[in-house]
Amino acid sequence: MVRPVPVYVVEPHHHALHHIYRAIGRKKLPFSKVLMVHFDAHPDLVLPPGLDPARCRDRDHVLDVVDIESWILPAALAGHLDRVLWVRSPWSDQLPDGDQQFLIGSKDGQARVTCPLPYFLSECMWTHQVDEGHELGLRVQALDALLEAKPGDGGNAWQPEDRCFVLDIDLDFYSTQDPFAMVLSQSQMQLLRQLYHASFPDPTADPSLLEEAQAKRRAQLQHLKEQLQRHLPTAESSNGGPSIETLNGLCHEVGPINNPQATSGVDLQADSSDSVKVCAPGKPVDRDTDSGVDLRDDTVNSPVADVQVDPRLLDLCHDLTIRPPKGEPLEPKLIHDAACTCDMNSQLQHHVSSRDEILALVQSTTRFLGRLNAKPALVTIARSSLDGYCPPSDVDFVQEKVLDALRELYGELNISLDYEEPSAPGNLE
């Protein structure tokens, strides 16, 4: 008897991890060597600041500290996932296409990765070596490129074959919003891009240069956070309107900057001649407890310690008191989180798709999954509409079409709608 494929539909994406852990506990998924095929407009590959590596197999602890940007790597740290294929939206560019093989583990009591890409350096997640860890293979590819791949180009290494795989789909893969663009003005976002701009050495640079650059980045983020807390008055917004939920999970999803002429912000290159301009692609390290760095210690060699407040920051704070965030209270944390989504030439992905574009992407999804010649052990789907990633006007349409595609591929589905949504279509049972 063929069992129906279990499908769990959640609202915020990190709620998917609960169902993955439950499947492991019920032995529906193996404890280790699981492949995740991750369709998303954003990588979601941040490490949660509150994660204790010693408790990475404590389900309750992990579920308590993860958020929408940081729910995948804890499962890799625990040894459950050893391969992640991020199928990115056509308009997403936070990580370079290709394969990365690295370790995820602990260093000085903190969860860290050994991958020196700017995405991880900007999050202050990188370390040259971990005390103990697991190997993780990461492939990043656009859907069109995966469909064009030929058997001899290395694609076979990512076929599920005899291993279990989890199919994870964020509906913002098909239509994507930038929630902060609806909260702050363009001029306010531009000031934040200038203030939070940073550049890093090339990933192939000497580890000492990478370590110095990451220390400077940590100091830069802490300094700006403290200055916002000092100079930005807290006030209630008078604009009303719906609140964006989980804003603190939005600040990881910005991609690399390609303008080598940009000079605003902080140079973190540590005098390296080969550098890559990047944005702050993730929620900064906290920044209250995690850094362990004294900004007034000369050994940090930080360009942001003990300096006069940037006049642009004062201009921004003044403007925010006059034009507070729409529908949100004026809070330093919200502004800091918004700033960490952008840099001089990049910001959160924003591409609201037409219905024809959505249907074309769903069709391409069906073609790619059909080529895998395997059924997933389970499917997780995130609506991501309440946090502002997937347009609320699109989410039900996208969900219906994706579920129809899964039925076409896998036959009978056992669908669980794990969210409160009065407008959920009645034909999704």
BAVOSE-215545 format. One record per residue (C-alpha): x, y, z; residue in one letter. Coordinates in pm, whole numbers, plus 50000, padded with zeros to 5 digits. Layout:
# residues N
<pt u="X" v="Y" w="Z" rest="A"/>
...
***
This chain:
# residues 429
<pt u="50000" v="50000" w="50000" rest="M"/>
<pt u="50139" v="50339" w="49897" rest="V"/>
<pt u="50127" v="50587" w="50181" rest="R"/>
<pt u="50032" v="50946" w="50106" rest="P"/>
<pt u="50311" v="51201" w="50127" rest="V"/>
<pt u="50278" v="51411" w="50446" rest="P"/>
<pt u="50259" v="51785" w="50378" rest="V"/>
<pt u="50271" v="52044" w="50657" rest="Y"/>
<pt u="50169" v="52400" w="50577" rest="V"/>
<pt u="50283" v="52658" w="50831" rest="V"/>
<pt u="50276" v="53037" w="50841" rest="E"/>
<pt u="50618" v="53152" w="50971" rest="P"/>
<pt u="50887" v="52940" w="50813" rest="H"/>
<pt u="51065" v="52830" w="51128" rest="H"/>
<pt u="50753" v="52642" w="51239" rest="H"/>
<pt u="50847" v="52386" w="50974" rest="A"/>
<pt u="51133" v="52266" w="51195" rest="L"/>
<pt u="50886" v="52132" w="51452" rest="H"/>
<pt u="50743" v="51892" w="51194" rest="H"/>
<pt u="51088" v="51784" w="51075" rest="I"/>
<pt u="51197" v="51707" w="51432" rest="Y"/>
<pt u="50875" v="51522" w="51500" rest="R"/>
<pt u="50931" v="51308" w="51188" rest="A"/>
<pt u="51282" v="51224" w="51315" rest="I"/>
<pt u="51142" v="51134" w="51656" rest="G"/>
<pt u="50882" v="50907" w="51496" rest="R"/>
<pt u="51149" v="50749" w="51274" rest="K"/>
<pt u="50981" v="50876" w="50959" rest="K"/>
<pt u="51311" v="51049" w="50886" rest="L"/>
<pt u="51656" v="50908" w="50967" rest="P"/>
<pt u="51853" v="51076" w="51243" rest="F"/>
<pt u="52132" v="51180" w="51006" rest="S"/>
<pt u="52232" v="51219" w="50641" rest="K"/>
<pt u="51912" v="51393" w="50534" rest="V"/>
<pt u="51904" v="51610" w="50222" rest="L"/>
<pt u="51691" v="51925" w="50226" rest="M"/>
<pt u="51569" v="52071" w="49897" rest="V"/>
<pt u="51485" v="52429" w="49993" rest="H"/>
<pt u="51281" v="52649" w="49755" rest="F"/>
<pt u="51296" v="53005" w="49887" rest="D"/>
<pt u="51360" v="53365" w="49794" rest="A"/>
<pt u="51598" v="53377" w="50093" rest="H"/>
<pt u="51862" v="53131" w="50215" rest="P"/>
<pt u="51752" v="53117" w="50583" rest="D"/>
<pt u="52107" v="53010" w="50674" rest="L"/>
<pt u="52176" v="53230" w="50976" rest="V"/>
<pt u="52274" v="53077" w="51310" rest="L"/>
<pt u="52047" v="53194" w="51595" rest="P"/>
<pt u="52245" v="53405" w="51847" rest="P"/>
<pt u="52084" v="53226" w="52140" rest="G"/>
<pt u="52174" v="52877" w="52023" rest="L"/>
<pt u="52385" v="52677" w="52268" rest="D"/>
<pt u="52587" v="52423" w="52066" rest="P"/>
<pt u="52595" v="52190" w="52366" rest="A"/>
<pt u="52214" v="52176" w="52347" rest="R"/>
<pt u="52181" v="52146" w="51970" rest="C"/>
<pt u="51997" v="51814" w="52011" rest="R"/>
<pt u="51764" v="51955" w="52274" rest="D"/>
<pt u="51452" v="51997" w="52064" rest="R"/>
<pt u="51281" v="52240" w="52299" rest="D"/>
<pt u="51588" v="52462" w="52322" rest="H"/>
<pt u="51636" v="52472" w="51946" rest="V"/>
<pt u="51271" v="52547" w="51870" rest="L"/>
<pt u="51280" v="52823" w="52131" rest="D"/>
<pt u="51574" v="53012" w="51976" rest="V"/>
<pt u="51519" v="52975" w="51600" rest="V"/>
<pt u="51343" v="53230" w="51383" rest="D"/>
<pt u="51246" v="53261" w="51019" rest="I"/>
<pt u="51602" v="53333" w="50909" rest="E"/>
<pt u="51779" v="53082" w="51133" rest="S"/>
<pt u="51600" v="52747" w="51144" rest="W"/>
<pt u="51797" v="52530" w="50897" rest="I"/>
<pt u="52153" v="52533" w="51030" rest="L"/>
<pt u="52062" v="52414" w="51383" rest="P"/>
<pt u="51942" v="52088" w="51224" rest="A"/>
<pt u="52277" v="52062" w="51045" rest="A"/>
<pt u="52465" v="52137" w="51368" rest="L"/>
<pt u="52281" v="51847" w="51532" rest="A"/>
<pt u="52391" v="51619" w="51248" rest="G"/>
<pt u="52047" v="51567" w="51094" rest="H"/>
<pt u="52109" v="51749" w="50766" rest="L"/>
<pt u="52429" v="51694" w="50572" rest="D"/>
<pt u="52323" v="51848" w="50240" rest="R"/>
<pt u="52114" v="52155" w="50163" rest="V"/>
<pt u="52015" v="52249" w="49810" rest="L"/>
<pt u="51891" v="52608" w="49809" rest="W"/>
<pt u="51682" v="52654" w="49495" rest="V"/>
<pt u="51676" v="53032" w="49485" rest="R"/>
<pt u="51421" v="53258" w="49320" rest="S"/>
<pt u="51536" v="53407" w="48989" rest="P"/>
<pt u="51570" v="53747" w="49159" rest="W"/>
<pt u="51764" v="53624" w="49465" rest="S"/>
<pt u="52141" v="53670" w="49492" rest="D"/>
<pt u="52239" v="53654" w="49858" rest="Q"/>
<pt u="52482" v="53367" w="49801" rest="L"/>
<pt u="52686" v="53282" w="49491" rest="P"/>
<pt u="52572" v="52990" w="49279" rest="D"/>
<pt u="52774" v="52674" w="49316" rest="G"/>
<pt u="52883" v="52418" w="49574" rest="D"/>
<pt u="53030" v="52481" w="49918" rest="Q"/>
<pt u="53161" v="52214" w="50153" rest="Q"/>
<pt u="53235" v="52325" w="50508" rest="F"/>
<pt u="53211" v="52238" w="50875" rest="L"/>
<pt u="52943" v="52352" w="51115" rest="I"/>
<pt u="53024" v="52317" w="51482" rest="G"/>
<pt u="53123" v="52504" w="51796" rest="S"/>
<pt u="53405" v="52745" w="51872" rest="K"/>
<pt u="53452" v="52894" w="52218" rest="D"/>
<pt u="53097" v="52795" w="52310" rest="G"/>
<pt u="52937" v="52953" w="52002" rest="Q"/>
<pt u="52789" v="52786" w="51694" rest="A"/>
<pt u="53003" v="52868" w="51391" rest="R"/>
<pt u="53066" v="52771" w="51028" rest="V"/>
<pt u="53398" v="52750" w="50843" rest="T"/>
<pt u="53259" v="52890" w="50517" rest="C"/>
<pt u="53420" v="53236" w="50458" rest="P"/>
<pt u="53159" v="53371" w="50216" rest="L"/>
<pt u="53054" v="53732" w="50286" rest="P"/>
<pt u="52704" v="53615" w="50385" rest="Y"/>
<pt u="52849" v="53435" w="50687" rest="F"/>
<pt u="53121" v="53691" w="50764" rest="L"/>
<pt u="52866" v="53969" w="50773" rest="S"/>
<pt u="52664" v="53768" w="51024" rest="E"/>
<pt u="52976" v="53715" w="51238" rest="C"/>
<pt u="52919" v="53339" w="51203" rest="M"/>
<pt u="53253" v="53242" w="51053" rest="W"/>
<pt u="53552" v="53080" w="51219" rest="T"/>
<pt u="53865" v="52931" w="51066" rest="H"/>
<pt u="53833" v="52607" w="51263" rest="Q"/>
<pt u="53566" v="52451" w="51483" rest="V"/>
<pt u="53638" v="52248" w="51794" rest="D"/>
<pt u="53400" v="51976" w="51679" rest="E"/>
<pt u="53147" v="51970" w="51402" rest="G"/>
<pt u="52975" v="51807" w="51108" rest="H"/>
<pt u="53037" v="51840" w="50737" rest="E"/>
<pt u="52769" v="52025" w="50544" rest="L"/>
<pt u="52734" v="52042" w="50169" rest="G"/>
<pt u="52555" v="52347" w="50033" rest="L"/>
<pt u="52452" v="52396" w="49674" rest="R"/>
<pt u="52298" v="52724" w="49554" rest="V"/>
<pt u="52131" v="52731" w="49215" rest="Q"/>
<pt u="51850" v="52905" w="49030" rest="A"/>
<pt u="51569" v="52682" w="48912" rest="L"/>
<pt u="51634" v="52745" w="48543" rest="D"/>
<pt u="51998" v="52643" w="48583" rest="A"/>
<pt u="51897" v="52321" w="48757" rest="L"/>
<pt u="51663" v="52238" w="48471" rest="L"/>
<pt u="51940" v="52300" w="48218" rest="E"/>
<pt u="52196" v="52088" w="48406" rest="A"/>
<pt u="52326" v="51776" w="48234" rest="K"/>
<pt u="52416" v="51446" w="48402" rest="P"/>
<pt u="52790" v="51503" w="48362" rest="G"/>
<pt u="52810" v="51842" w="48534" rest="D"/>
<pt u="52803" v="51718" w="48892" rest="G"/>
<pt u="52428" v="51728" w="48935" rest="G"/>
<pt u="52405" v="51357" w="49011" rest="N"/>
<pt u="52579" v="51411" w="49345" rest="A"/>
<pt u="52267" v="51594" w="49458" rest="W"/>
<pt u="52016" v="51330" w="49351" rest="Q"/>
<pt u="51830" v="51185" w="49652" rest="P"/>
<pt u="51893" v="50828" w="49527" rest="E"/>
<pt u="51881" v="50606" w="49837" rest="D"/>
<pt u="51875" v="50886" w="50094" rest="R"/>
<pt u="51569" v="51050" w="50247" rest="C"/>
<pt u="51501" v="51407" w="50155" rest="F"/>
<pt u="51281" v="51683" w="50288" rest="V"/>
<pt u="51115" v="51911" w="50036" rest="L"/>
<pt u="51078" v="52258" w="50183" rest="D"/>
<pt u="50895" v="52532" w="49993" rest="I"/>
<pt u="50852" v="52893" w="50097" rest="D"/>
<pt u="50571" v="53046" w="49896" rest="L"/>
<pt u="50772" v="53369" w="49870" rest="D"/>
<pt u="50984" v="53177" w="49619" rest="F"/>
<pt u="50710" v="53255" w="49367" rest="Y"/>
<pt u="50627" v="53613" w="49468" rest="S"/>
<pt u="50837" v="53820" w="49708" rest="T"/>
<pt u="50790" v="54140" w="49907" rest="Q"/>
<pt u="51031" v="54359" w="50104" rest="D"/>
<pt u="50834" v="54434" w="50424" rest="P"/>
<pt u="51065" v="54717" w="50529" rest="F"/>
<pt u="50990" v="54902" w="50206" rest="A"/>
<pt u="50634" v="54935" w="50334" rest="M"/>
<pt u="50744" v="55066" w="50674" rest="V"/>
<pt u="51025" v="55315" w="50609" rest="L"/>
<pt u="51064" v="55586" w="50347" rest="S"/>
<pt u="51311" v="55559" w="50061" rest="Q"/>
<pt u="51525" v="55839" w="50203" rest="S"/>
<pt u="51539" v="55670" w="50544" rest="Q"/>
<pt u="51644" v="55342" w="50387" rest="M"/>
<pt u="51910" v="55523" w="50185" rest="Q"/>
<pt u="52065" v="55668" w="50500" rest="L"/>
<pt u="52065" v="55325" w="50659" rest="L"/>
<pt u="52238" v="55178" w="50354" rest="R"/>
<pt u="52514" v="55435" w="50384" rest="Q"/>
<pt u="52559" v="55394" w="50758" rest="L"/>
<pt u="52566" v="55014" w="50756" rest="Y"/>
<pt u="52773" v="54970" w="50442" rest="H"/>
<pt u="53065" v="54729" w="50475" rest="A"/>
<pt u="53318" v="54546" w="50261" rest="S"/>
<pt u="53511" v="54227" w="50329" rest="F"/>
<pt u="53829" v="54061" w="50205" rest="P"/>
<pt u="53796" v="53799" w="49937" rest="D"/>
<pt u="53700" v="53460" w="50088" rest="P"/>
<pt u="54039" v="53324" w="49979" rest="T"/>
<pt u="54226" v="53584" w="50187" rest="A"/>
<pt u="54447" v="53489" w="50480" rest="D"/>
<pt u="54234" v="53378" w="50779" rest="P"/>
<pt u="54389" v="53650" w="50996" rest="S"/>
<pt u="54248" v="53913" w="50760" rest="L"/>
<pt u="53906" v="53750" w="50770" rest="L"/>
<pt u="53915" v="53737" w="51150" rest="E"/>
<pt u="54008" v="54103" w="51173" rest="E"/>
<pt u="53737" v="54202" w="50927" rest="A"/>
<pt u="53474" v="54006" w="51117" rest="Q"/>
<pt u="53579" v="54166" w="51446" rest="A"/>
<pt u="53541" v="54508" w="51285" rest="K"/>
<pt u="53201" v="54414" w="51150" rest="R"/>
<pt u="53089" v="54303" w="51495" rest="R"/>
<pt u="53211" v="54631" w="51643" rest="A"/>
<pt u="53045" v="54832" w="51366" rest="Q"/>
<pt u="52707" v="54668" w="51429" rest="L"/>
<pt u="52734" v="54709" w="51804" rest="Q"/>
<pt u="52837" v="55073" w="51773" rest="H"/>
<pt u="52550" v="55163" w="51541" rest="L"/>
<pt u="52303" v="54975" w="51756" rest="K"/>
<pt u="52416" v="55166" w="52065" rest="E"/>
<pt u="52402" v="55499" w="51884" rest="Q"/>
<pt u="52046" v="55434" w="51769" rest="L"/>
<pt u="51947" v="55347" w="52125" rest="Q"/>
<pt u="52112" v="55667" w="52247" rest="R"/>
<pt u="51980" v="55912" w="51990" rest="H"/>
<pt u="51648" v="55770" w="51875" rest="L"/>
<pt u="51352" v="55855" w="52099" rest="P"/>
<pt u="51089" v="55589" w="52138" rest="T"/>
<pt u="50749" v="55700" w="52018" rest="A"/>
<pt u="50427" v="55530" w="51916" rest="E"/>
<pt u="50342" v="55550" w="51550" rest="S"/>
<pt u="50024" v="55739" w="51476" rest="S"/>
<pt u="49969" v="55580" w="51138" rest="N"/>
<pt u="49790" v="55265" w="51252" rest="G"/>
<pt u="49752" v="54985" w="51003" rest="G"/>
<pt u="49852" v="54621" w="51030" rest="P"/>
<pt u="50171" v="54526" w="51209" rest="S"/>
<pt u="50446" v="54329" w="51038" rest="I"/>
<pt u="50512" v="54019" w="51243" rest="E"/>
<pt u="50859" v="53877" w="51299" rest="T"/>
<pt u="51048" v="54184" w="51179" rest="L"/>
<pt u="51350" v="54065" w="51371" rest="N"/>
<pt u="51376" v="53776" w="51129" rest="G"/>
<pt u="51400" v="53984" w="50816" rest="L"/>
<pt u="51753" v="54115" w="50842" rest="C"/>
<pt u="51945" v="53827" w="50693" rest="H"/>
<pt u="51825" v="53819" w="50339" rest="E"/>
<pt u="52019" v="54079" w="50143" rest="V"/>
<pt u="52262" v="53987" w="49872" rest="G"/>
<pt u="52610" v="54093" w="49769" rest="P"/>
<pt u="52696" v="54440" w="49653" rest="I"/>
<pt u="52862" v="54462" w="49317" rest="N"/>
<pt u="52967" v="54827" w="49316" rest="N"/>
<pt u="53339" v="54848" w="49395" rest="P"/>
<pt u="53322" v="55228" w="49389" rest="Q"/>
<pt u="53099" v="55253" w="49696" rest="A"/>
<pt u="53288" v="55428" w="49974" rest="T"/>
<pt u="53027" v="55498" w="50242" rest="S"/>
<pt u="53016" v="55296" w="50561" rest="G"/>
<pt u="53305" v="55097" w="50703" rest="V"/>
<pt u="53593" v="54930" w="50521" rest="D"/>
<pt u="53643" v="54586" w="50674" rest="L"/>
<pt u="53900" v="54468" w="50423" rest="Q"/>
<pt u="54194" v="54481" w="50661" rest="A"/>
<pt u="54415" v="54620" w="50382" rest="D"/>
<pt u="54340" v="54326" w="50155" rest="S"/>
<pt u="54377" v="54404" w="49786" rest="S"/>
<pt u="54112" v="54149" w="49686" rest="D"/>
<pt u="53777" v="54237" w="49833" rest="S"/>
<pt u="53410" v="54168" w="49787" rest="V"/>
<pt u="53151" v="54432" w="49864" rest="K"/>
<pt u="52861" v="54295" w="50062" rest="V"/>
<pt u="52547" v="54396" w="50241" rest="C"/>
<pt u="52446" v="54300" w="50588" rest="A"/>
<pt u="52256" v="53987" w="50496" rest="P"/>
<pt u="52140" v="53883" w="50837" rest="G"/>
<pt u="52017" v="53967" w="51178" rest="K"/>
<pt u="52329" v="54096" w="51355" rest="P"/>
<pt u="52492" v="53900" w="51628" rest="V"/>
<pt u="52349" v="54008" w="51953" rest="D"/>
<pt u="52494" v="54213" w="52004" rest="R"/>
<pt u="52416" v="54247" w="52373" rest="D"/>
<pt u="52570" v="53918" w="52480" rest="T"/>
<pt u="52742" v="53749" w="52189" rest="D"/>
<pt u="53022" v="53972" w="52072" rest="S"/>
<pt u="53249" v="53963" w="52376" rest="G"/>
<pt u="53434" v="54257" w="52220" rest="V"/>
<pt u="53524" v="54575" w="52405" rest="D"/>
<pt u="53472" v="54849" w="52150" rest="L"/>
<pt u="53718" v="55069" w="52335" rest="R"/>
<pt u="53995" v="54811" w="52325" rest="D"/>
<pt u="54261" v="54925" w="52080" rest="D"/>
<pt u="54340" v="54564" w="51995" rest="T"/>
<pt u="54011" v="54545" w="51810" rest="V"/>
<pt u="54148" v="54800" w="51564" rest="N"/>
<pt u="53792" v="54906" w="51491" rest="S"/>
<pt u="53720" v="55216" w="51284" rest="P"/>
<pt u="53386" v="55257" w="51461" rest="V"/>
<pt u="53503" v="55259" w="51824" rest="A"/>
<pt u="53540" v="55590" w="52006" rest="D"/>
<pt u="53436" v="55803" w="51711" rest="V"/>
<pt u="53203" v="56097" w="51690" rest="Q"/>
<pt u="52847" v="56021" w="51592" rest="V"/>
<pt u="52798" v="56026" w="51217" rest="D"/>
<pt u="52586" v="56332" w="51127" rest="P"/>
<pt u="52384" v="56111" w="50894" rest="R"/>
<pt u="52270" v="55904" w="51189" rest="L"/>
<pt u="52151" v="56217" w="51367" rest="L"/>
<pt u="51971" v="56325" w="51050" rest="D"/>
<pt u="51807" v="55985" w="51030" rest="L"/>
<pt u="51692" v="55993" w="51392" rest="C"/>
<pt u="51547" v="56339" w="51345" rest="H"/>
<pt u="51363" v="56233" w="51031" rest="D"/>
<pt u="51224" v="55924" w="51202" rest="L"/>
<pt u="51072" v="56135" w="51479" rest="T"/>
<pt u="50892" v="56339" w="51213" rest="I"/>
<pt u="50806" v="56045" w="50987" rest="R"/>
<pt u="50790" v="55734" w="51206" rest="P"/>
<pt u="50757" v="55384" w="51060" rest="P"/>
<pt u="50417" v="55320" w="50906" rest="K"/>
<pt u="50205" v="55104" w="51130" rest="G"/>
<pt u="50492" v="55033" w="51368" rest="E"/>
<pt u="50611" v="55193" w="51693" rest="P"/>
<pt u="50936" v="55384" w="51661" rest="L"/>
<pt u="51185" v="55147" w="51824" rest="E"/>
<pt u="51566" v="55143" w="51789" rest="P"/>
<pt u="51560" v="54766" w="51738" rest="K"/>
<pt u="51329" v="54789" w="51439" rest="L"/>
<pt u="51550" v="55051" w="51275" rest="I"/>
<pt u="51866" v="54851" w="51346" rest="H"/>
<pt u="51708" v="54536" w="51206" rest="D"/>
<pt u="51593" v="54724" w="50896" rest="A"/>
<pt u="51945" v="54856" w="50845" rest="A"/>
<pt u="52090" v="54506" w="50853" rest="C"/>
<pt u="51886" v="54415" w="50545" rest="T"/>
<pt u="52063" v="54657" w="50316" rest="C"/>
<pt u="52379" v="54823" w="50196" rest="D"/>
<pt u="52466" v="55078" w="49932" rest="M"/>
<pt u="52346" v="54879" w="49633" rest="N"/>
<pt u="52127" v="54601" w="49774" rest="S"/>
<pt u="51823" v="54545" w="49984" rest="Q"/>
<pt u="51570" v="54276" w="50060" rest="L"/>
<pt u="51438" v="54107" w="49750" rest="Q"/>
<pt u="51118" v="54263" w="49617" rest="H"/>
<pt u="50950" v="54105" w="49315" rest="H"/>
<pt u="50572" v="54081" w="49322" rest="V"/>
<pt u="50501" v="53832" w="49046" rest="S"/>
<pt u="50217" v="53831" w="48798" rest="S"/>
<pt u="49988" v="53528" w="48796" rest="R"/>
<pt u="50151" v="53412" w="48474" rest="D"/>
<pt u="50496" v="53433" w="48635" rest="E"/>
<pt u="50372" v="53233" w="48934" rest="I"/>
<pt u="50224" v="52963" w="48713" rest="L"/>
<pt u="50544" v="52941" w="48508" rest="A"/>
<pt u="50755" v="52898" w="48823" rest="L"/>
<pt u="50519" v="52632" w="48959" rest="V"/>
<pt u="50545" v="52448" w="48628" rest="Q"/>
<pt u="50926" v="52464" w="48642" rest="S"/>
<pt u="50914" v="52339" w="49001" rest="T"/>
<pt u="50713" v="52038" w="48886" rest="T"/>
<pt u="50961" v="51962" w="48609" rest="R"/>
<pt u="51261" v="51979" w="48842" rest="F"/>
<pt u="51107" v="51767" w="49117" rest="L"/>
<pt u="51001" v="51511" w="48860" rest="G"/>
<pt u="51364" v="51472" w="48756" rest="R"/>
<pt u="51463" v="51371" w="49108" rest="L"/>
<pt u="51283" v="51038" w="49059" rest="N"/>
<pt u="51210" v="51016" w="49431" rest="A"/>
<pt u="50936" v="51107" w="49674" rest="K"/>
<pt u="51019" v="51327" w="49973" rest="P"/>
<pt u="50981" v="51177" w="50317" rest="A"/>
<pt u="50781" v="51487" w="50400" rest="L"/>
<pt u="50702" v="51829" w="50257" rest="V"/>
<pt u="50699" v="52154" w="50452" rest="T"/>
<pt u="50540" v="52467" w="50305" rest="I"/>
<pt u="50568" v="52815" w="50459" rest="A"/>
<pt u="50311" v="53078" w="50366" rest="R"/>
<pt u="50524" v="53371" w="50494" rest="S"/>
<pt u="50241" v="53617" w="50447" rest="S"/>
<pt u="50205" v="53757" w="50799" rest="L"/>
<pt u="50573" v="53849" w="50817" rest="D"/>
<pt u="50546" v="54031" w="50485" rest="G"/>
<pt u="50760" v="53808" w="50264" rest="Y"/>
<pt u="50485" v="53667" w="50041" rest="C"/>
<pt u="50217" v="53917" w="49931" rest="P"/>
<pt u="49892" v="53837" w="50116" rest="P"/>
<pt u="49703" v="53890" w="49792" rest="S"/>
<pt u="49904" v="53608" w="49631" rest="D"/>
<pt u="49957" v="53356" w="49908" rest="V"/>
<pt u="49635" v="53154" w="49876" rest="D"/>
<pt u="49667" v="53136" w="49498" rest="F"/>
<pt u="50029" v="53022" w="49520" rest="V"/>
<pt u="49950" v="52769" w="49791" rest="Q"/>
<pt u="49670" v="52614" w="49587" rest="E"/>
<pt u="49884" v="52585" w="49273" rest="K"/>
<pt u="50180" v="52437" w="49462" rest="V"/>
<pt u="49961" v="52175" w="49628" rest="L"/>
<pt u="49806" v="52089" w="49292" rest="D"/>
<pt u="50157" v="52040" w="49153" rest="A"/>
<pt u="50253" v="51813" w="49442" rest="L"/>
<pt u="49942" v="51600" w="49385" rest="R"/>
<pt u="50035" v="51569" w="49019" rest="E"/>
<pt u="50384" v="51454" w="49117" rest="L"/>
<pt u="50324" v="51233" w="49417" rest="Y"/>
<pt u="49958" v="51132" w="49408" rest="G"/>
<pt u="49769" v="51135" w="49736" rest="E"/>
<pt u="49884" v="51388" w="49996" rest="L"/>
<pt u="49821" v="51394" w="50369" rest="N"/>
<pt u="49793" v="51771" w="50420" rest="I"/>
<pt u="49804" v="51937" w="50763" rest="S"/>
<pt u="49727" v="52309" w="50776" rest="L"/>
<pt u="49922" v="52421" w="51082" rest="D"/>
<pt u="49823" v="52787" w="51090" rest="Y"/>
<pt u="49525" v="53005" w="51171" rest="E"/>
<pt u="49402" v="53157" w="50849" rest="E"/>
<pt u="49029" v="53222" w="50808" rest="P"/>
<pt u="49072" v="53281" w="50435" rest="S"/>
<pt u="49243" v="52948" w="50369" rest="A"/>
<pt u="49084" v="52787" w="50061" rest="P"/>
<pt u="48843" v="52511" w="50142" rest="G"/>
<pt u="48976" v="52287" w="49866" rest="N"/>
<pt u="49315" v="52240" w="50028" rest="L"/>
<pt u="49217" v="51953" w="50254" rest="E"/>
***
